[in-house]
Amino acid sequence: MRTDLSVPADDDRGTIGGLEFAVPVWATATALVLVLALAWLFGAIARWLLRRRARLDATTSMVLSILGTAVGLYIAGAIDHRMTIWHPVTILLGLVSSIIAVGAYGTVAARLQTQTDISVPELIAAGESEAVEFKSTARVNLHTGQRDPAIEQVIAKTVAAFLNSEGGNLLIGVDDDGTPLGLDADFTTLRHPDTDRFELWLRDTLTSMLGQSIAAEVGIFFEMVPVPSDDSDEEADGGEEAKAAPTEALVCRVECTPSPRPVYLRPAKNNAQPEFWVRAGNSSRQLSVDQAADYIMHRWPLGAGQALAAQVRAAVRFSAV
């Protein structure tokens, strides 16, 4: 079988099996490498632009980039069938189509993956869920009135579970019933009771238990939210004490986006083993070693390069035995 696209010199022809092509094999191989390199570049740019709106892995963005570029080349051919691959119009159409393809997918993914901005009162009204958790305090045990390291570890555990799942919001200063309590109890344990010191302590705690890079990715915000009044108490107390009661409470919102890598909790106890937590409904669940390995393999699969490198390392280890 013979396929001639033109009548080139014999030196410019290449063969694969029984097929003879006008384009040399080395040129085809080079073109494939360039296509993959450009697809990776376009995909990386698109993922960076959409990093706060959608999660796009490298493989998906590369495939979309290649498909978009192919559409652009078809359009270029429809405009002028004599147009070459290196023509500026061809390159421009391929680039634009690639960006449009990745951007369109990213827009759809952003709508499916992320929620619109929701205020703290709206989160409280919606109640606890897979993406929302309430905690009365972050440091103080309300039963003893004393600082409790176990409470601090629960905060870090919840953050780790959100990061290892689909993300979410941890509201500190809200009880299980959704009543805003404020941060006064935790502020009493600080030398300087203000939001700056509280955020500094919280980030230090997350750094020690989850790691510095993980703690830096978590958003910490403070918001005054209205405290619902109890009309029956106002009538019983003659309204005097009700008037003195606070009408707003300060709530800390810890905003967690899905982590691109597994997050392990390292308890403060000496020689304690790292723990792996995920969200299960409206609670956090610790996975065993085998469960965590299976979860990690499916949630963060190795890319083509990482998988190949792992296979090579395994082959080298086993060959040395």
N, C-alpha and C positions, 0 to 999 in steps of 0.2 A: 504494500500500500504506500502511495506516495502523496504527500501533501505539499504543494508549492504555493507559497503566498506571493512570490515574485521570482525573478530569475537572478539570484545572487551568484557570486563566485563560489566555486567548490569549497574554498576555505571557510566560507561563512555558514556552511550547513552543518547541522548536527543530527545525530540519530539516537533514538531511544527504542531498543528492540528492533522491530522491523519497520518502524516509522522513520521517515526522513523529514526534517523540518528545515525551513529556511532560516529560522532563528537558531543560533548556536546554543548548545546545551548550557555552556557556562553563562551565557547572557540570561537564560531562563532562570538558572539557579540564583544569579545575582539579583534578578528582579524579584524573586520570591523573598529573599532576605530583606530587600529594601521595602517590600510591601509590609512585611511583619514589623520592621523597624518603624515605619511611618504610622502603622496602625497603633503600635504601642505608644508612640509619641502623641498622636491625636487623642487616644484614649486617656493617657495620663493627664493631658491638659484639660479634657472634659471632666475627669474625676476631680481634679483640683478645683475647677470652677464650681462644681456641684457638691463639694465636700460637706457643706452645711445643709444641703437640701436632700441629698439622696446618697445611698451607698451603692457604688458601682465597683465590682471587682475587675481586675485587669483583664481577665479572659473575656468577660462580657463586653467590655468597652472595645477590645481589639476586634472581636467578631463584628460588632456594630460598625466600627470604623471601616473595616474591609467591605462590608455590604454597602455602606454609604458611598465609599469611593467607587465601587462598581457601578452604582446608579449614576454617579457623576460622569463616569466614562461612557455609559450608554447615552446620556444626554449629549455629551460632546460628539459622539458618533452620529447622533441624529441631526445635530446642527450641520456637521460637515464630515462626511465619511472619509475624507482624505486627511483629516486632522491627525497628527501624530501624538504619541503618548507624552512627548516632552513639550508639546505646544503649551504656551502659557495659559490659554483658555482651558485646555484639558486639565492641567494641574490645578487651576483655580476651581473648576467645577468639582473635581474629585475632593479637594480640601473642604469646600463649602458643604458638599453633600455628606461627607464624613462627620463634620461637626453637627450638622442638622440631625443626622441619624442618632448620634450619641446624645445630643441635647434633647431630642424628642423622647427617647427612652428615659433619660434622666428626669424629665418633667413628669412623666407618668409615674415613675418609681418614687419621686418625691411626694406625690399626692398619696400614694399607697403606703409609703413607709413612715412618713412623719405626720404628726398632727399639727393643726394650726395652733398658733400661740393661744394658750388658755391661761387665764388669770388664776391666782391662788384661790380666790373665793369660788370660782367655777370648778376647780379641781376638788375642793372640799365638798361642794354641793353634789358632785358626781359620786363621791364615796371612794373607798379603797377598791383597787382593781389590780390587774396584772401590771399596769403601768403607773399606779399611784399607791403610795404607802404613807400612813400617818404614824408619827412617833411623838409622844408627849414631851419627852426630853431627849437630850443627846448625852448628858453626863450624870444627871442626878436621878437616883432611885426615889420616886415619889412616896414609896412606902416607908423608907428609912430617913429620907431627907438628906442623905449623904451621897457624895460622889461614888459612882459604881463603875468600875472598869468593864463589867459585863455589858452595861448599857452602851458604852462607847463601842464595844466590839459589835454589838447588834447594828449600830449605825453603819459601820464599815461593811458588815455582812450584807446589809440591804443594798448598799451602793454596788458592791461586787455582783450581786444577783442581777441588778438592772443592767450593768455593763455587759454581763455574759448573756443577756437575753435581748429583748427588743428595746431596751432603754426604758426610762420612766422618770418620775418625780418623787422624791422623798421630802415630805413636809414635816419639819421639826417644830414642835410647839402646838400640835393638834392631837387631841386624844382620839381613841378608836371610834368614838361616836361622831367625830367630825366637829367637835367643839374647839375653837381656838383657845389655847391656854397661854400662848406667848412664850417668851424665852427668859422670863424673870428668874425661874428656878435655876437654869444653867448659868445665867449671868452672875449669880451669887458665888459661883466657884471661880470666877475670873478676877484677877487683880484689878483689871480695868474693865468694868462691865459695859462693853459696847459691842457693836456689830463687827468692827474691825478686829478686835481681839478674839471674838468668837469664830470668825472666819479663819483667822490665823491658826487657832487651836484645831479647828476642824480639818484644815488642810494638812497640818502636821500629823494628825491622827490617821488620816487616809494615806499619807505618805509612808508612815511607819508600818501600816498593815497591808497596803495594796501596792505601794511603789510610787516613786516620785513622778514618773511619767503619767501614770494613771491618775494620780491626784490632780495633776495640772489640767487634765482634760475635763474634769467635772466642773460644772457651773454652780456657783453658790450665790444666791440672791436673797434679799430681805424685803418683805412687803407687809405693810399694815393692813390687816383684814378686820372687818366689823365683827364684833361679838354679839350674837343674837341675845336679845333681852327676853327675860321671863316675865310676862305680864302678871302672872299670878303672884310672883314674889313681890312685885312692885305694890300690888294691892295689899298684900299681907303686911308688908313693912312700912306702909304709909308712903312709899315712894322716896323716902329720904336716903336709905342705903342704896337703892337702885340708882339714884342720881350720882352717887359717889363711885359706883362700880365703873370700871373701864368700858368704854364703848368700842375700843379697838385693841387688837393684840398683834404683836410683832411675830411673824412666822418666817422661818428660814426655809427656803426652797432649794433643794439640791437636785440639779437637773443632770441627768445621765443619758448620754447617747450610746448606742451600741458600740462596744469596743471592737476594733479590728483584730484583736488577738485575745487569747484567754487571760482572765484576771483571777489571780489566786489570793485568798485571804490568808495572811500570816498572823495568827493569834499572838498576843503579847506574851503568853506563857513561854517559859524556856523550853526548848526542844519540842515545841508543838509542831505537828506536821501541817503543811499548807492545806487549805480547804478550798473546795470549788463549789460555788453557789450559783443557782439559777432561780428564776421566777417560775412559780407553779401556781397559776391562778392569782389570788390576792395575797400570797405569802411567798417566802423565800425557802428554797429547799436545797440541802446539801447533797451532792452526788458522791457516790463511792468512787474508788479509783477506776474500776472498769466502766462504770456509767459515765464518768467524766471523760475517759478516753474515747468512748463511742460518740459522746456529744460533741467533743472538740473536733473529731475527724469529720463529722457531717456539717458542723457549723462553720469551721474554718478549714476547708480542704486545701491541700497543698497546691500551689500553682504548678504549671508545667515544668518550670525551671527547678523549683524546690523538690518536686517529686522525682525528677531525673537525678538531681544531686543526692537525694536520699537513697535512691536505688544504687547509685555508684558507690556511696559510702558503705552500704550494706554488702555489696559485692566484694569490696576491698576487705572488709572485716572478715567475711566468711572464707575468702580465699587465703587469708593469712592464718586460719586455724589449722 
